[in-house]
Amino acid sequence: MSDVITITEAAAFQIKDMMKEHGDESVFLRVGVKGGGCSGLSYGMGFEEEKGEKDIELEQHGIKILIDAESKPILQDVKIDFKQSMMGGGFTIDNPNAIANCGCGSSFRTATNTGTPEEC
């Protein structure tokens, strides 16, 4: 069985750096989806200290990752990368399940889950 998501080396480097700034490199990286955004669903990433009962745990590049069971089918085969440009850097999410994206790139919908769109 393959991992739900893939984190590139560039993204892992940035995440580990953020963990150091957070002051605790033993935390989990939580990746999930919630309703909202222009297209109906929005990505979320943050740090969490404890694994929940329904969480799926992965590990990539030495980073412990949590995904809640509801987000798993929406995040299947997602690739998280970090791109650097002259204007700065940021995380990018390539989701093959998304059929529509908002111009900001952080809101989307899938064929089976449209979420609850908000006005931009």
C-alpha positions in Angstrom: 0.0 0.0 0.0 1.4 3.4 -1.0 1.3 6.5 1.3 -1.7 8.7 0.9 0.4 11.7 0.3 4.0 12.3 -0.9 6.2 15.0 0.5 9.1 16.0 -1.6 12.6 16.6 -0.2 12.3 20.3 -0.7 9.1 20.4 1.3 10.5 18.1 4.0 13.5 20.5 4.4 11.1 23.5 4.9 8.9 21.5 7.3 11.8 20.4 9.4 13.1 24.0 9.5 9.6 25.1 10.7 9.6 22.4 13.4 12.9 23.7 14.7 11.4 27.3 14.8 8.3 25.8 16.6 10.7 24.5 19.2 9.7 20.9 19.1 10.9 18.6 16.3 9.0 15.6 17.7 5.6 17.0 16.8 3.4 15.6 14.0 2.6 17.4 10.8 -1.2 17.4 10.4 -2.4 17.5 6.8 -6.1 17.8 6.2 -9.0 19.2 4.3 -11.9 21.3 5.5 -14.9 22.9 4.0 -14.6 26.5 2.8 -12.6 28.6 0.3 -13.8 29.8 -3.1 -14.2 26.3 -4.6 -15.6 24.5 -1.5 -12.6 22.7 0.1 -9.4 24.1 1.6 -6.1 22.4 2.6 -4.7 22.7 6.0 -1.3 22.0 7.4 -0.1 22.5 11.0 1.7 20.9 13.9 0.1 18.7 16.4 1.5 17.0 19.5 -0.9 14.0 19.8 -2.3 11.5 17.4 -6.1 11.2 17.4 -8.1 8.0 17.5 -9.1 8.1 13.8 -5.8 9.5 12.5 -3.7 7.7 9.9 0.0 8.0 10.6 2.7 8.1 8.0 6.4 8.9 8.0 8.4 10.5 5.2 11.9 12.0 5.4 11.8 11.6 9.2 8.6 13.6 9.5 5.6 12.0 11.3 2.5 12.9 9.4 -1.2 12.7 10.5 -4.2 12.6 8.2 -7.7 12.3 9.5 -9.9 9.5 8.1 -12.3 11.9 6.4 -9.5 13.7 4.5 -7.8 10.5 3.4 -9.9 9.8 0.2 -9.6 13.5 -0.8 -5.9 13.6 -0.3 -5.1 10.2 -2.0 -2.0 10.6 -4.2 -1.5 14.3 -3.3 2.1 15.6 -3.7 3.3 18.4 -1.4 6.3 20.4 -2.7 8.1 23.6 -1.8 8.9 26.0 -4.6 11.4 28.9 -4.2 11.2 31.9 -6.5 12.5 35.5 -6.6 9.3 36.6 -4.9 9.7 34.1 -2.0 8.7 30.6 -1.5 5.7 28.5 -0.6 4.2 25.1 -0.4 2.4 23.8 -3.5 -0.1 21.0 -3.5 -0.7 18.8 -6.6 -4.0 17.0 -6.1 -5.0 14.7 -9.0 -8.4 14.4 -7.4 -9.2 18.1 -7.8 -11.5 18.9 -10.7 -11.7 22.7 -10.0 -9.3 25.1 -8.3 -9.6 28.6 -7.0 -7.2 31.2 -8.4 -5.4 31.3 -5.0 -4.5 27.6 -5.4 -5.5 26.7 -1.9 -9.2 26.0 -2.6 -10.5 23.1 -4.7 -13.3 20.6 -5.2 -13.3 17.0 -6.3 -15.9 15.0 -8.3 -17.2 13.4 -5.2 -16.8 16.2 -2.7 -17.7 19.9 -3.4 -17.5 21.1 0.1 -19.1 24.4 1.1 -17.9 27.3 -1.0 -17.4 30.8 0.6 -17.2 34.1 -1.2 -13.7 35.3 -2.0 
